[in-house]
Amino acid sequence: MTPAPLPRRRIGRSELETSVFSLGSWHIYDRMHFEDAAELVRTALDRGITLFDVGVYGNREMPPAFTDVLFSAVIRAVGVRRDDYLLSEKLWVEGWDDESGFRPQLDRALFRAGAEHADLVIVGDLRRDDVELRDIVLNLAELRRDGLIRAWGVNNWSATSIQSLIDIAAAEGAPVPEIAQLKYSVSRRAIPDGEPFARLWELGLSMQASDVLEGGYLAGKVATEREVGRDPGGIRRRIIDDVPGFARLAEELHCAPAQLAIAFTLTHPATATTLFGASSVAQLEANLGSLDVLDRVGAEEIRARVEPFRADRGLVDPEGP
């Protein structure tokens, strides 16, 4: 029996509809044999994944990264049309050009990905205070007018800063941010579940849940050699200590820990898509099985049962970075 296609949800109030799962590429394709990467992407497309995040984390001072370049070769190898998938790229405020804004970054990213446009761009963490938010909004509006992007969002910005972007866009008649990429998991919930972001969800902003497996720990591992993202609140030791109990709960619910962790992210009403990586077809298929867990156990029951593993309560400001 052919599996049912993945559900789709709208990104904010934009024209874009995305599959509830999106496939990320941070050091994925450059850790795989090319033939395996092609099989992975082909399977993802066949199963209904439409959004592929090929943003590169790094700069020219860091070791070269090629996962996005490899993705472009994979897309050619599997013979998929550009209209059949959504491409998400990262833009970095640290690389803002005083004359051209994000355009040089985007041009390089599209060149590497072998694409003429990005459907979605995510502006990375706000780590500079010398770039005006109005300039960012207007520059992104220009990129959209020029057909280089279709929608945009931000990664790990505070609720106040996102509200400022929305207000500026409204005043300028420019496109608003449609999605916030946020760390969201059974362990890290303070920001997406907090009151400051609740007001933004009410305005129509969507969430892309990221870091949902905490670098593999919430897949049931108590040790990993992978590079793991930053640790707001300094709670990673608590997360690792919770792994055995979380694995026992998953066993009780007749699923894998990763499936339970991913299913949880879909219980948030603002989640448009959950971003994860996969290094094999088997891992991809297992992750997709989290939808069955959600249907079988139910959102309300999942949220209640994972409550003891909420590690950032009172340690992370719900306002965000």
C-alpha positions in Angstrom: 0.0 0.0 0.0 1.4 3.4 -1.0 1.7 5.6 2.1 -0.6 8.7 2.3 1.1 11.9 1.3 2.3 14.2 4.1 -0.1 16.9 5.2 0.7 20.4 4.2 0.4 23.6 6.1 0.6 27.3 5.0 3.7 29.3 5.9 2.3 32.3 7.7 -0.1 34.1 5.4 2.1 33.7 2.3 1.3 31.8 -0.9 3.6 29.0 0.2 2.3 25.6 1.4 4.9 23.3 2.9 4.9 19.7 4.0 4.7 19.3 7.8 8.3 17.9 7.6 11.2 19.6 6.0 14.6 18.1 5.4 17.7 19.9 6.5 21.2 19.7 5.2 23.6 20.9 7.8 26.5 18.5 7.2 24.2 15.8 5.9 25.0 15.3 2.3 28.7 15.7 2.8 28.6 12.8 5.3 26.9 10.4 2.9 27.8 8.5 -0.3 26.4 10.4 -3.2 24.2 7.5 -4.3 22.7 7.2 -0.8 22.0 11.0 -0.7 20.2 10.7 -4.1 18.1 7.8 -2.8 17.3 9.8 0.4 16.1 12.9 -1.5 14.2 10.8 -4.0 12.4 9.0 -1.2 11.7 12.3 0.6 10.1 13.7 -2.5 8.1 10.5 -3.1 6.8 10.6 0.4 5.7 14.2 0.1 8.4 16.3 1.6 8.4 19.6 -0.3 10.7 21.9 1.7 14.5 21.5 1.7 16.7 23.6 3.9 20.1 24.0 2.3 21.4 26.9 4.3 25.1 26.7 5.2 26.2 27.6 8.7 29.6 29.1 8.5 31.7 31.8 6.8 34.9 32.0 4.7 37.1 31.9 7.8 35.7 28.5 8.7 36.5 25.1 7.0 34.7 24.9 3.6 31.2 23.4 3.6 29.8 21.7 0.5 26.5 20.2 1.6 24.5 22.7 -0.4 26.6 22.1 -3.5 26.1 18.4 -3.2 22.3 19.0 -2.8 22.3 20.7 -6.2 24.0 17.7 -7.8 21.5 15.4 -6.0 18.6 17.3 -7.4 20.0 17.0 -10.9 20.7 13.3 -10.4 17.1 12.5 -9.3 15.7 14.6 -12.2 13.3 16.6 -10.1 11.8 19.8 -11.6 12.4 23.1 -9.7 8.7 23.6 -9.4 8.3 20.4 -7.5 10.1 21.4 -4.3 10.6 24.5 -2.1 14.2 25.7 -1.5 15.0 27.4 1.8 18.3 29.4 2.2 19.9 31.1 5.1 21.0 34.8 5.2 23.3 36.1 7.9 23.1 39.6 9.4 26.9 39.3 10.1 27.4 39.2 6.3 25.2 42.2 5.6 26.7 44.5 2.9 26.2 48.2 3.6 25.6 48.9 -0.1 23.8 45.8 -1.3 22.3 44.3 1.8 21.7 40.5 1.5 21.9 40.3 -2.2 25.6 39.2 -2.5 25.0 36.5 0.0 21.9 35.3 -1.7 23.6 35.4 -5.1 26.4 33.1 -3.8 23.9 30.8 -2.1 21.8 30.4 -5.2 24.9 29.8 -7.3 26.0 27.0 -5.0 22.5 25.5 -4.9 22.1 25.7 -8.7 18.9 27.6 -8.4 17.6 30.9 -9.8 15.5 31.7 -6.7 14.8 30.7 -3.1 11.2 30.1 -2.1 12.0 30.9 1.5 15.0 32.7 3.1 15.6 32.6 6.9 17.6 35.5 8.3 19.9 34.1 11.0 20.5 35.3 14.5 20.5 39.0 15.2 24.1 39.5 16.3 24.8 43.0 15.0 23.3 46.2 16.3 24.6 48.4 13.5 22.1 47.2 10.9 18.7 49.0 10.8 15.7 46.7 10.9 14.0 48.9 8.3 16.9 48.4 5.9 16.5 44.6 6.4 12.8 44.7 5.7 13.2 46.9 2.6 16.1 44.9 1.2 14.1 41.7 1.5 11.2 43.4 -0.2 13.5 44.3 -3.1 14.7 40.7 -3.4 11.1 39.6 -3.5 10.2 42.2 -6.2 13.2 40.9 -8.2 11.9 37.3 -8.1 14.8 36.0 -6.0 12.7 35.1 -3.0 9.0 34.3 -2.4 8.8 34.6 1.4 11.1 35.2 4.4 11.5 34.6 8.1 14.0 34.7 10.9 15.9 32.3 13.1 16.1 32.7 16.9 15.0 36.4 17.0 13.3 37.8 20.1 9.6 38.4 20.0 10.1 42.1 20.3 12.4 42.2 17.3 10.0 40.2 15.2 7.2 42.5 16.2 9.3 45.4 15.1 9.9 43.8 11.7 6.1 43.3 11.3 5.4 46.9 12.3 8.0 48.3 9.9 6.8 46.1 7.1 3.2 47.3 7.7 4.3 50.9 7.6 6.3 50.5 4.5 3.8 48.3 2.6 6.5 45.6 2.5 6.2 41.8 3.0 6.2 40.7 6.6 8.2 37.9 8.1 6.1 34.7 7.7 7.9 32.2 9.8 10.2 32.0 12.8 12.7 29.1 13.0 13.0 28.3 16.7 14.5 25.6 18.9 11.5 23.5 19.9 11.5 20.1 21.6 10.2 18.3 24.6 13.2 19.8 26.4 13.2 23.4 25.0 9.8 24.9 25.1 10.0 28.2 27.0 10.2 30.5 23.9 7.6 29.0 21.5 5.2 28.2 24.3 5.6 31.5 26.0 3.3 34.5 26.1 5.5 36.9 24.0 5.4 34.5 21.0 1.8 33.6 21.5 0.9 37.1 20.4 2.9 36.7 17.2 1.2 33.4 16.5 -2.1 35.2 16.8 -0.9 37.6 14.1 -0.4 34.7 11.7 3.3 34.1 12.1 4.3 30.4 11.6 7.0 28.3 13.3 9.5 26.0 11.8 10.6 23.8 14.7 14.3 23.1 14.6 16.9 21.3 16.8 14.0 19.0 17.7 16.3 16.0 18.5 19.0 18.1 20.4 21.7 16.7 18.1 20.6 13.2 18.6 20.2 13.1 22.4 16.4 13.0 22.1 16.7 10.1 19.7 17.7 8.1 22.8 21.5 8.7 22.8 23.5 9.7 25.9 26.6 10.5 23.9 27.2 11.8 20.4 30.2 12.7 18.2 28.1 15.1 16.1 28.4 18.8 16.3 25.4 20.0 18.5 23.9 23.5 18.4 24.3 26.1 21.1 22.8 25.5 24.6 20.5 28.4 25.7 20.0 28.2 29.5 22.9 25.7 30.0 20.4 22.8 30.2 22.1 20.2 28.0 23.3 18.1 31.0 19.7 18.0 32.3 18.6 16.9 28.8 21.1 14.1 28.7 20.2 13.0 32.2 16.6 12.8 31.1 17.3 10.5 28.1 16.7 7.2 29.9 13.4 8.3 31.2 12.3 9.7 27.9 13.3 6.5 26.2 11.2 4.5 28.7 8.2 6.7 27.9 8.6 6.2 24.2 8.8 2.4 24.7 5.6 2.7 26.8 3.9 4.5 23.9 5.2 1.9 21.4 7.4 4.1 19.4 11.0 5.2 19.1 12.3 8.2 21.1 12.9 10.2 17.9 9.4 9.6 16.7 7.9 10.8 20.0 10.2 13.9 20.0 9.2 14.8 16.4 5.5 14.1 17.0 5.6 16.5 20.0 6.7 19.4 17.7 3.5 19.0 15.6 1.3 19.5 18.6 2.0 23.2 18.6 -0.7 25.0 16.6 1.8 27.5 15.0 4.0 24.7 13.6 4.0 24.9 9.8 6.9 22.5 9.4 9.4 20.5 11.5 12.9 20.5 10.3 15.1 17.5 10.8 18.1 15.8 9.1 18.3 12.2 8.1 21.4 10.2 6.9 19.6 7.2 5.5 16.3 6.2 4.0 15.6 4.0 7.0 16.1 7.0 9.3 13.9 9.1 7.1 11.1 6.5 7.1 11.3 6.1 10.9 11.0 9.9 11.4 8.0 10.0 9.1 6.4 7.5 11.4 6.0 10.2 14.0 2.8 11.2 12.2 1.4 7.8 13.1 2.4 8.3 16.7 0.6 11.7 16.7 -2.5 10.2 15.3 -2.5 7.2 17.6 -1.6 8.9 20.9 -3.1 12.3 20.3 -1.6 15.8 20.7 -3.1 16.4 24.1 -1.8 13.1 25.6 1.6 13.6 24.1 2.0 17.1 25.6 0.9 15.8 29.0 3.2 12.8 29.0 6.4 14.7 28.0 5.8 17.5 30.5 8.4 16.1 33.0 11.1 16.5 30.4 10.7 20.2 30.0 14.2 21.3 31.0 14.2 25.0 30.3 11.3 26.1 32.5 12.4 29.3 34.4 15.8 29.2 32.9 15.2 30.7 29.5 13.4 34.0 28.9 10.3 33.3 26.8 10.9 36.7 25.1 13.8 35.0 23.2 17.4 36.0 22.4 
